[in-house]
């Protein structure tokens, strides 16, 4: 078997090879993959030595220079800067190469985005996912108003704001368009408060028509949920993981971000409870049904033994926790295997609520399971209870009941 510790690393990085090997093992790299990473480390170390550089001088610019040199001499693997991420991340964590955390942007646009993100985190106390989305919207809007890297903010008008919403709002759903408007108004208020634009243009962002209660929640029938679950190959570790994810989504109605945020310590086996990290940084507890517990136990018995405390891990190294996007990808992949139309993870949340309603649960009980802050949010599910609604329907005038 190929052992990463057997790879010789001469030069200035030699003293860090053993620690790097240990970190790769802790992150779930196979011996072969870890050995390949150490070989890349050896090449970097020889290059640094040839250029009379130390580990603390391995800046992002020099990493790019190294990769260009590596490609020129004919290497066919590990040819992009991304391949250096494990090594650079390790050197940064041990404080040996502080410059590898990324170049400090000097562009006015990047500096402005950094100030805006700091405002959202410190003043608004928003969740990380919300901050990421609002930053993305801000970057797209400011890039449209920039000349090179300099955003020409003083020339912004209400027409620019409306045009941005009209163009971007058509590229997704109504719900997505509404989120873009909210994010854009947040940015415009920030710019006005900072004195960067003379007029508060937040009101220029048009309101998106469409009520959240205008459509029915789309739920899957129990047979289709079964097909989705049966598509997981539970003979494999990744299949057991995907099955457990789908059970949590369809049985308890968790959001994708809530499943991604789960940690090993969040399962209270003694009391049969799950701790859920929900929206608004709330932490709430839900009962742990027997079938959900069985799915989790089956996965955890095959879960890689790594230091990461996230419940659900990537299948490949580095074995970090799954993101909300990865949870959504699990659902889309299961749909493909089951021969179902592609759907999002939130569709399974609607499914859980609809099934509870059909089994006789009240709206108050559904709101408690879904952890809605207002019962008004849960009332949308009343529309799917056709049997109850039929008793309220009045006969059409002139037609015998």
C-alpha positions, 0 to 999 in steps of 0.5 A, spaced: 500 500 500 502 506 498 504 510 504 504 518 504 509 518 510 514 514 505 514 520 500 520 524 501 519 532 501 526 536 501 527 543 501 523 548 506 517 544 507 520 538 509 519 539 516 511 540 515 510 533 511 509 529 517 503 534 520 500 534 513 500 527 512 496 527 519 491 532 517 490 528 510 488 522 514 484 526 519 480 529 513 479 522 510 484 522 504 485 515 502 493 513 502 494 513 495 490 520 495 494 523 501 501 520 497 499 524 491 498 530 495 505 529 499 508 528 492 505 535 490 508 538 496 515 535 495 514 539 488 512 545 491 518 545 496 523 544 491 520 550 487 521 554 493 528 552 494 530 553 487 527 560 488 530 561 495 523 562 498 521 560 505 514 557 506 511 564 509 513 567 502 508 562 498 503 567 496 497 566 492 501 570 486 507 565 487 502 559 487 500 561 481 507 562 478 509 555 481 503 552 477 505 555 471 512 552 471 509 545 473 504 545 467 510 548 462 515 541 464 509 537 462 505 534 468 498 532 467 495 532 474 494 537 479 495 542 474 491 548 477 491 552 483 485 549 486 490 542 487 494 546 492 488 548 496 489 542 501 497 544 502 495 552 502 490 551 507 494 546 512 500 552 512 495 557 513 492 553 519 498 552 522 500 559 522 506 558 517 504 562 511 499 567 513 499 570 506 495 564 503 488 566 506 487 570 499 490 576 496 487 582 500 483 586 495 485 593 493 479 594 488 474 599 490 468 594 488 471 589 493 472 594 499 465 596 498 463 589 498 467 587 504 464 593 508 457 591 506 458 584 508 461 587 515 455 591 516 450 585 515 454 581 520 455 586 525 449 591 525 444 586 522 446 580 525 444 576 519 445 568 518 451 566 513 447 564 508 443 570 507 449 574 507 452 570 502 446 571 497 445 579 499 453 579 497 452 576 491 446 580 489 450 586 491 456 584 487 452 583 480 448 590 481 455 594 483 458 590 477 453 593 472 454 600 474 462 599 474 467 602 470 473 597 470 473 596 478 470 602 480 463 603 481 460 609 479 455 610 484 453 617 483 450 616 477 446 611 479 438 612 478 431 609 479 432 607 472 438 603 473 435 599 479 428 597 476 432 595 470 436 590 474 430 587 477 426 586 471 432 583 468 434 578 474 427 577 476 426 574 470 431 569 470 428 565 476 422 564 480 417 569 483 420 567 490 427 568 487 425 575 484 422 577 491 429 575 495 433 579 489 428 585 491 429 585 498 437 584 497 437 590 493 433 594 497 438 592 503 444 594 499 441 601 497 439 603 504 446 601 506 449 606 500 445 612 502 446 611 509 454 611 508 453 617 504 455 614 497 449 615 494 445 622 495 438 619 494 435 613 498 433 609 491 430 603 495 423 605 494 425 605 486 426 597 486 419 595 484 414 590 488 414 583 485 407 581 484 405 574 487 402 572 493 405 566 497 398 564 498 396 564 491 398 557 489 397 550 493 403 547 496 406 541 491 407 535 495 409 528 493 404 522 494 406 516 499 408 512 493 413 517 490 416 518 496 417 511 497 420 510 490 425 516 492 427 512 498 428 506 495 432 509 489 438 509 495 443 503 495 443 502 502 449 497 501 454 503 500 456 508 505 453 514 501 447 510 499 445 510 507 447 517 508 442 519 502 437 515 505 438 518 512 437 525 509 431 524 505 428 521 511 429 527 515 427 531 509 420 527 508 419 525 515 420 531 519 420 537 514 426 539 515 429 545 511 436 543 507 440 548 511 437 545 517 440 538 515 446 540 513 447 544 520 446 538 524 452 535 528 453 528 531 452 532 538 445 534 536 442 527 536 439 525 544 439 518 543 437 517 551 431 522 550 429 521 543 430 528 540 433 532 535 436 539 536 435 543 530 438 549 528 433 553 524 432 560 521 434 566 525 439 562 529 434 559 533 435 552 536 429 547 537 428 540 539 423 535 535 422 528 537 426 523 534 421 518 530 423 510 530 424 510 523 428 516 522 433 514 528 434 507 524 436 511 518 441 515 522 444 509 526 445 505 519 448 511 516 452 512 522 455 505 523 458 506 516 460 514 517 467 515 516 471 516 523 474 523 522 474 529 526 469 533 523 463 533 527 458 535 522 453 529 521 453 528 514 459 528 510 462 528 503 463 522 500 470 524 498 476 527 501 476 532 504 470 529 508 467 536 511 460 537 512 455 537 506 452 544 505 445 546 503 446 546 496 449 539 497 443 536 500 439 539 495 443 535 490 442 529 494 434 530 492 435 532 485 440 525 484 435 521 487 429 524 483 434 522 477 435 515 479 427 514 481 425 517 474 421 523 477 421 530 475 427 534 478 425 537 485 428 541 490 428 539 498 423 544 500 418 539 496 419 534 501 417 539 507 411 540 503 410 533 503 411 532 510 406 537 512 401 535 507 401 527 510 401 530 517 394 534 515 391 528 512 393 523 518 388 528 522 394 533 525 391 540 526 395 546 523 397 548 530 401 541 530 404 542 523 406 549 525 410 546 531 413 540 527 415 545 522 417 550 527 413 556 523 414 563 527 407 564 525 401 560 524 399 564 518 405 561 515 402 554 516 395 556 514 397 555 506 396 547 508 389 548 509 388 549 502 390 542 500 385 539 505 380 538 500 375 534 504 374 539 509 374 545 504 368 541 501 364 542 507 365 549 506 363 550 499 356 553 497 352 550 492 352 554 485 346 558 485 340 555 481 343 548 482 341 543 486 346 541 492 
